[in-house]
Amino acid sequence: MATKTIARPRTPVSPEDTAQDPADLLENTLSQLEALLWVCHGEEIDWCSDDGPMQLDNLLWLAADLARKAAQLFQLNEKARSAEPGTGSA
């Protein structure tokens, strides 16, 4: 039986996991943006060879980063809403 493979970034991990300088953060963002644009081009993409697997990993990394950031924003929003006068539970 085949083992499961979990996608993870081939480039440095997200900035919250390790302290990085601005150059590293820029490199991460550019890798994610390149993957997104690569997918948007869409013609004759070979996901199994050449740059395909790396770009797919970066695209999944981008999606995971966006999902994590959206969850953090949701939590901040919920805290702010519960702190507003008149919106707390009775």
N, C-alpha and C positions, 0 to 999 in steps of 0.2 A: 504494500500500500504506500502511496506517495505521501511524503511529509508536507505539512503546510508551510508555506513561506510567508512571512510577514514583511510587508514593504516598510522600508525605513530609509531615511535620507542617506545618500552616499557622501553628501557634503556635510559640513558641521551642523550640529543639532541646533534647535531653536534657541534664541538669545536668552530666554528665561532659564534654560537648563544650565548654561555655563556663561560666565562673564566673557564677553567678546568686545573687541574694539570695533569702531565704526567701519573699518575696512572689511572685517569679517561679516558684519551685518549686511553691508552693501553686497558683498559677494554672494551671500545666501539669497538675498532678495533678487539679485540678477539671475541666479540659477533658476529660481522659481518662475520668474517672468519669462525667461527663455523657454522653459518647458511649456508654459501656457501658450506662448506665441507659436511654438513648434506644433502644438496640437491644433491650434486655430488654423494653421496653414492646411493641415489635413490631407494633402494629396500624397498618395503612395507612401504612407508612413509604414515602415517595417518595425513593428514593436518587438520583434524577436532578435534583431541583429543591429549592428552599427550603433548609433546613438539612441535607438528606440528604448531599450530597457532603462538607461540612465534618465532619459527624459520622462518616462513613465513614473519612475521613482520620484523624481523632482515634482511632478504634477500631483502625485499622491501626497507628498510632503506638504505642498502648498495647500491642498484641500484640508489636510489635518491641521495645519497652522490656522487656517481661516475658521475651522470648526471650533478649535480651542479658544481663539480670540472671541468668537461670537458667544460662546458659553460664558466667558469671563465678563463680557459686556452685559449679558443677560443678568448675571448675578449682581453686578454693580447697579443695574437698573432696578432690580427688585429691592435691593437695600435702600436705594434712594426713594423709591415709592413708599416703602414701609416707614421711612423716616419723615415723610411729609405729614404735616398736621392734618388731622381729620381722616387719614387713611388707615390708621392702625386698627387692630381688632378691639372690639368692645369689651 
